[in-house]
Structure formats: structure tokens, C-alpha cells
Amino acid sequence: MKSMIVTAVMLAAAGAAMAEPACSVPKDKWMPEVQFKKQVESQGYKIKTFKVNKGNCYEVYGEKDGKKVEHFFAPDTGAQITK
């Protein structure tokens, strides 16, 4: 029984660690997608996939400085958010 409880706690902690960030900016304040992409590309990102995550943050998959990246950004300012 104890091992089942320990396993459940560990799985819950792992899920929380992998949770995506959430942004609470009203959609009418969001930077237009085209403008955001230009801003990010001017910072050296090569965007492979762009999407809005479940938490309403901009999410970019691609490359920067030759490394694969998955980054989240505030939709109003374009500032990078750390998980």
C-alpha cells in the first residue's frame, strides 16, 4: 500500500514539473502573430513550429544558435518565459 502512495506522489510531482506556463493576458492585448514571429526571428530564432499553448502563451519550436529549442513567450510583449 505504501508503494502505491509513493508512486502516486512521484507521478503527480513529475506532472507538475512538466506543466506548461500560463499567460493571463487578455487576447485583445496580444501582439499580432506576424509581428511576434518577426521579433523572435530578429533575435536569432529559426521557427519550425509556432502555436498557442493551453495556457495561452506563445510557444515556439525551432533552433537558436544551432540548438533545438522549445520556448514559451508572453503574447503581449514577446518576452521569453521560463518554465
N, C-alpha and C positions, 0 to 999 in steps of 0.2 A: 504494500500500500504506500509506504514512504517513497519508493522509487517512482511510482506513478505521479505523486505530488511533485517530486523534484523534477521529473521530466516535463510536467505541465508548466512549472515555473520557468524552466530553461527555455521552452518553446515560446512562451509569452515574452520573455526578455529579448529573445532573438528577433521576434516580430517587431518589437518596439524599436530596436536598433536599426532595422531596415526600413522604418517608416519614412515616407517622403515628407518634405516640408510642406507647410500650408501657408498660403498668402491670403490675407483678408482685405485686399484692395478691391473697392467696387469696380466692376467692369468698365464703367464709363470713364475711369481714371487710367485705364491700361494704355500703355504705349502701343501704337499700331504694330502689328506683326512685322510688316515690311521694314519699318524704322528700327525695331528691335534687332532684326536679323542683320541689318547694315551696321548697327552699333557693335554687335558681337563680332561680326567678321572684321571690323576695323581694329578689334583687339587681338586678332590673330587666330580666331576660331575658324575652322572649316566645318560647316554644319552638314551633317549627314541626315539627321532626323530632328525635326522640331515638333514639339507638342505642348499642350497644356496638361499638367498632371492633375490627379484627382483633387489636390489641394489648391488648385487654381494658380499655380506658379508656372512660368515658362520653363520648359525642360529642353535641353539641347544634348544630343548625342553627336559626337564627331571627333575632331582632332584639334589639338593645340600644341605647338612646339613638337610635333611629331609623335605625340602620345594620344591615345584614345581617351576621351573624356565623356562623362555624363555629369552635367552641371544643371543646377536649378537657379532661376533668376526671378527677381521681383518684377511683376508685369508692368508696374508703373514707372520704375526708374531704370530697370535693366541691371540693377546691382546683383552680383552673384550671391547666392545664399548657400551657406554650408549646412550640411545635414546634421 
